[in-house]
Amino acid sequence: MAESFSFDVVSNFERQELVNTLDQAKREISQRYDLKETDTAIDLDKDNIFITTNSELTLNAVNDIIRQKATKRNLSLKIFDYGEIEIVSGNKVKQTILLKQGINQEIAKKISKNIRDQIKKINVSINGETLRVSSKSKNDLQLAIKLMSDLEESLNIPLKANNFR
């Protein structure tokens, strides 16, 4: 029987890198002259980042700092789903950033169909929030990984190939 190769397609991020990113952002905010007295708070829970600050202008600067720090730590900016800016008590504004993780069924089906349409001798199975791509040819799998990077742009979600065997 011929040997079969496979890899998993996942959409996730390294949580510790995100924590480090936010710590660096907080440190820069506390040291920057233009942001020192803004009373800015950045909080992280399981699925969201909450930013509270004194103006929309400051909020945009904080978001820029977070994006800059995330890029330096090799986090995809596609994990951030920016919510609406809310006005909260006093003169403060608040924004919730949803952290995208996992591949939902609809997107998994699109990815699966696209890969199977492009490469004939390949198998794609959906396992919860991941996809398993398998083939007898390593070259086909490498083509599938290349296709994934193109799909990542069109679907606007971060995709990674893990467990290449």
C-alpha positions as CSV (number, residue, x, y, z in Angstrom):
1,M,0.0,0.0,0.0
2,A,1.3,3.5,-0.9
3,E,2.2,5.9,1.8
4,S,-0.1,8.8,2.5
5,F,0.9,12.2,3.7
6,S,-1.2,14.8,5.4
7,F,-1.4,18.1,7.3
8,D,-4.0,20.0,9.3
9,V,-5.4,23.4,8.4
10,V,-6.1,25.5,11.5
11,S,-7.0,29.1,12.3
12,N,-5.5,30.0,15.7
13,F,-2.8,32.1,17.3
14,E,-0.3,31.7,20.1
15,R,-2.0,33.1,23.2
16,Q,1.2,33.9,25.0
17,E,2.4,36.0,22.1
18,L,-0.9,38.0,22.3
19,V,-0.4,38.5,26.0
20,N,3.2,39.7,25.4
21,T,1.9,42.0,22.6
22,L,-0.6,43.6,24.9
23,D,2.0,43.9,27.7
24,Q,4.4,45.7,25.3
25,A,1.5,48.0,24.2
26,K,0.6,48.9,27.8
27,R,4.3,49.7,28.5
28,E,4.6,51.9,25.4
29,I,1.3,53.7,26.3
30,S,2.5,54.4,29.8
31,Q,5.8,55.9,28.5
32,R,4.6,57.9,25.5
33,Y,4.2,61.6,26.3
34,D,1.0,62.0,24.1
35,L,-0.6,58.9,25.7
36,K,0.5,59.2,29.4
37,E,-2.5,61.1,30.8
38,T,-5.2,59.4,28.7
39,D,-6.2,56.9,31.4
40,T,-6.1,54.0,28.8
41,A,-7.0,50.5,29.9
42,I,-6.4,47.3,27.8
43,D,-8.0,44.2,29.2
44,L,-7.9,40.7,27.8
45,D,-10.4,37.9,28.4
46,K,-10.8,34.5,26.7
47,D,-12.2,35.8,23.4
48,N,-11.9,39.6,23.5
49,I,-9.7,42.6,24.0
50,F,-11.3,45.6,25.6
51,I,-9.8,49.0,25.2
52,T,-11.1,52.0,27.2
53,T,-9.6,55.4,26.8
54,N,-10.5,59.1,26.8
55,S,-11.0,59.9,23.0
56,E,-11.4,58.3,19.6
57,L,-8.0,59.7,18.6
58,T,-6.3,58.0,21.5
59,L,-8.1,54.8,20.7
60,N,-6.8,54.9,17.1
61,A,-3.3,55.4,18.4
62,V,-3.6,52.5,20.8
63,N,-5.0,50.2,18.0
64,D,-2.0,51.2,15.9
65,I,0.4,50.3,18.7
66,I,-1.3,46.9,19.2
67,R,-1.1,46.2,15.4
68,Q,2.6,47.2,15.3
69,K,3.5,45.0,18.3
70,A,1.5,42.1,17.0
71,T,3.2,42.2,13.7
72,K,6.6,42.2,15.4
73,R,5.6,39.1,17.3
74,N,4.4,37.3,14.1
75,L,0.7,37.4,15.0
76,S,-1.6,37.7,12.0
77,L,-3.6,41.0,12.1
78,K,-6.5,38.9,10.7
79,I,-7.2,37.5,14.2
80,F,-8.5,41.0,15.3
81,D,-12.2,41.7,14.5
82,Y,-12.8,45.3,15.6
83,G,-16.2,46.1,17.1
84,E,-18.0,49.4,17.2
85,I,-16.7,52.3,19.2
86,E,-19.0,52.9,22.2
87,I,-19.2,56.0,24.3
88,V,-19.2,55.1,28.0
89,S,-19.5,57.0,31.2
90,G,-18.1,60.5,31.1
91,N,-15.9,61.3,28.2
92,K,-14.6,57.8,27.7
93,V,-14.8,55.5,24.6
94,K,-14.6,51.8,24.6
95,Q,-13.9,49.3,21.8
96,T,-14.2,45.5,21.9
97,I,-11.9,43.5,19.6
98,L,-13.1,40.0,19.0
99,L,-10.3,37.4,18.7
100,K,-10.9,35.1,15.7
101,Q,-10.0,31.5,16.3
102,G,-11.1,28.3,14.7
103,I,-12.7,27.6,11.3
104,N,-16.5,27.6,11.2
105,Q,-18.3,25.0,9.1
106,E,-19.3,27.4,6.3
107,I,-15.7,28.5,5.7
108,A,-14.4,25.0,6.1
109,K,-16.6,23.8,3.3
110,K,-15.5,26.7,1.1
111,I,-11.8,25.8,1.7
112,S,-12.4,22.1,1.2
113,K,-14.3,22.7,-2.1
114,N,-11.7,25.1,-3.4
115,I,-8.7,22.8,-2.6
116,R,-10.5,19.8,-4.2
117,D,-11.5,21.7,-7.3
118,Q,-7.8,22.9,-7.8
119,I,-6.1,19.6,-7.0
120,K,-7.8,16.4,-8.1
121,K,-5.9,13.7,-6.2
122,I,-6.3,15.1,-2.7
123,N,-8.7,14.3,0.2
124,V,-10.0,17.0,2.5
125,S,-12.0,16.2,5.7
126,I,-13.5,18.6,8.2
127,N,-12.8,17.7,11.8
128,G,-14.6,20.3,14.0
129,E,-12.7,23.6,13.7
130,T,-9.8,22.0,11.7
131,L,-9.4,20.5,8.2
132,R,-7.2,17.4,7.5
133,V,-5.7,17.5,4.0
134,S,-4.2,14.2,2.8
135,S,-2.7,12.9,-0.4
136,K,-0.2,10.3,-1.7
137,S,1.9,13.1,-3.2
138,K,3.9,15.6,-1.1
139,N,3.9,17.9,-4.1
140,D,0.1,18.0,-4.1
141,L,0.1,18.9,-0.4
142,Q,2.6,21.7,-1.1
143,L,0.3,23.0,-3.8
144,A,-2.6,22.9,-1.2
145,I,-0.5,24.9,1.3
146,K,0.2,27.5,-1.5
147,L,-3.6,27.6,-2.3
148,M,-4.3,28.1,1.4
149,S,-2.3,31.3,1.5
150,D,-4.3,32.6,-1.4
151,L,-7.6,31.6,0.3
152,E,-6.4,33.3,3.5
153,E,-6.5,36.6,1.7
154,S,-9.9,36.2,0.1
155,L,-11.6,34.8,3.3
156,N,-9.8,37.2,5.6
157,I,-9.0,34.6,8.3
158,P,-5.5,33.4,9.4
159,L,-4.8,29.9,8.2
160,K,-1.9,27.7,9.2
161,A,-0.7,24.3,8.1
162,N,0.2,22.1,11.1
163,N,1.4,18.5,11.6
164,F,2.8,17.9,8.1
165,R,3.5,14.2,8.0
